[in-house]
Amino acid sequence: MNDPTVLILTSLSSGERHGYALLQDIERFAGVRLGPGTLYGAIGRLEARGLIEAVGESGRRRPYRLTAAGVRALEASLAELRSIVDEGAARLARGPAPGALRAARGPA
């Protein structure tokens, strides 16, 4: 999973964070290293949509937090992801479709 929106909202769900702290937290829990342009572009879009808000400034750092709309958006995204994961797991449990393994390995 490397959708910056879901990653940022997930990080902020456990409390306020500034940009660098978001980068560190996301890399820690998701193993994804967002570039600063990706992070701050996504932050701008999330603020414009009312999903996060700045909480003042602490020196050069500007912490952000989730809004109520952000919590709802994260809940909806997680439910959608959960549905996809459940479907994928169910399909794998039934076994691969005929020819799927052969197609994945390439021509013999």
C-alpha positions as CSV (number, residue, x, y, z in Angstrom):
1,M,0.0,0.0,0.0
2,N,1.6,3.3,-1.0
3,D,-1.4,5.7,-1.4
4,P,-0.1,8.9,0.3
5,T,-3.7,9.9,1.4
6,V,-4.3,6.7,3.3
7,L,-0.8,6.6,4.7
8,I,-1.0,10.2,6.0
9,L,-4.5,9.8,7.4
10,T,-3.3,6.6,9.1
11,S,-0.3,8.3,10.6
12,L,-2.4,11.2,11.9
13,S,-5.0,8.8,13.4
14,S,-2.6,8.3,16.4
15,G,-2.0,12.0,17.0
16,E,-0.7,15.3,15.6
17,R,2.5,15.2,13.5
18,H,4.5,17.6,11.4
19,G,5.8,16.7,8.0
20,Y,9.1,15.1,8.9
21,A,7.5,13.1,11.7
22,L,4.9,11.9,9.2
23,L,7.6,10.7,6.8
24,Q,9.3,8.8,9.6
25,D,6.1,7.3,11.0
26,I,4.9,6.2,7.5
27,E,8.3,4.6,6.7
28,R,8.2,2.8,10.1
29,F,4.6,1.3,9.9
30,A,4.3,0.9,6.1
31,G,7.9,0.5,4.8
32,V,7.1,3.3,2.3
33,R,9.4,6.3,1.9
34,L,7.5,9.2,0.6
35,G,9.4,12.1,-1.1
36,P,8.9,15.6,0.3
37,G,7.0,16.7,-2.8
38,T,4.6,13.7,-2.6
39,L,4.1,14.3,1.1
40,Y,3.5,18.1,1.0
41,G,1.4,17.8,-2.2
42,A,-0.9,15.3,-0.5
43,I,-1.0,17.4,2.7
44,G,-2.2,20.4,0.6
45,R,-4.9,18.3,-1.1
46,L,-6.0,16.8,2.3
47,E,-6.2,20.3,3.8
48,A,-8.2,21.6,0.8
49,R,-10.7,18.7,1.2
50,G,-11.0,19.4,5.0
51,L,-9.6,16.0,6.0
52,I,-6.7,17.4,8.0
53,E,-5.9,20.8,9.5
54,A,-2.8,22.6,10.7
55,V,-2.5,23.0,14.5
56,G,-0.4,26.2,14.6
57,E,3.3,26.2,14.3
58,S,6.2,25.0,16.4
59,G,9.2,26.9,15.1
60,R,9.7,25.8,11.5
61,R,7.4,22.8,12.0
62,R,3.7,22.8,11.3
63,P,1.8,20.0,12.9
64,Y,-1.3,18.6,11.4
65,R,-4.2,16.6,12.8
66,L,-7.2,14.7,11.5
67,T,-10.6,16.4,11.3
68,A,-13.9,14.5,11.8
69,A,-14.2,14.3,8.0
70,G,-10.7,12.8,7.9
71,V,-11.6,10.1,10.4
72,R,-14.7,9.2,8.3
73,A,-12.6,9.2,5.1
74,L,-9.9,6.9,6.7
75,E,-12.6,4.6,8.0
76,A,-14.1,4.3,4.5
77,S,-10.7,3.7,2.9
78,L,-9.9,1.0,5.4
79,A,-13.2,-0.7,4.9
80,E,-12.6,-0.7,1.1
81,L,-9.1,-2.1,1.6
82,R,-10.4,-4.8,4.0
83,S,-12.9,-5.9,1.4
84,I,-10.2,-6.2,-1.2
85,V,-7.9,-8.1,1.2
86,D,-10.8,-10.5,2.2
87,E,-11.6,-11.2,-1.4
88,G,-8.0,-11.8,-2.4
89,A,-7.5,-14.2,0.6
90,A,-10.7,-16.1,-0.3
91,R,-9.6,-16.5,-3.9
92,L,-6.1,-17.7,-2.9
93,A,-7.7,-20.2,-0.5
94,R,-9.7,-21.7,-3.4
95,G,-6.4,-22.1,-5.3
96,P,-5.2,-20.5,-8.5
97,A,-7.2,-20.5,-11.6
98,P,-6.1,-23.1,-14.2
99,G,-3.2,-21.8,-16.1
100,A,-2.5,-18.9,-13.6
101,L,0.8,-20.4,-12.4
102,R,1.9,-21.2,-15.9
103,A,1.1,-17.6,-17.0
104,A,2.9,-16.2,-14.0
105,R,6.1,-18.2,-14.8
106,G,6.1,-17.3,-18.5
107,P,6.5,-19.6,-21.5
108,A,8.1,-22.9,-20.9
